[in-house]
Amino acid sequence: MNNVEQILKKNCFEIFEIQPQFVIDTAILSTKLHQLQKEFHPDNTINNELSTNLVSAHINSCYTTLKNPLSRSIALLDVYGYPLDLAKDTQLPLEFLGEQMELHELIDEANGNILALEELEQTINNKQKQLIDSLLDTFTNKDFQEALNLTKQLGFYTRLLNSIADKMDE
């Protein structure tokens, strides 16, 4: 197996040669990205151009994955044998889902009111920060069932923030 095939078979943590954990050093991640880009850039290799483009895209995708807490959590769960598809696995407590419906309604009712949308955005950002802090604890304690639930919740808040951004752009 050549170097290109080996890279394409690695998960994001393996590519960046970091321990699979929730907290990562973004400075090390950025440094490693530049090293990998240099090593696998199509202009710097004599391999098949398609292969090097695939590797370059995979490296960039993994970098994006590891920089984002939601996608990093999903990748980490996968490494530990708990794959999660946010589009399909939405089972959460009714209380949480009710809160999500209320927040969606508040976003819709804001109807272009930037101040109201910014307040909602701040509220949701605070909830996300709390979830990220909780995820750190659950991954540290290897409580993967709870990490699954918290990651699903984080996904809901991410969608709400995207909805607010869309409303602000209207």
PyMOL commands that set and color helices and strands:
alter all, ss='L'
color gray80, all
select helices_A, chain A and resi 3-9+12-15+26-40+42-44+49-67+69-79+94-110+114-140+144-169
alter helices_A, ss='H'
color red, helices_A
deselect
rebuild
show_as cartoon
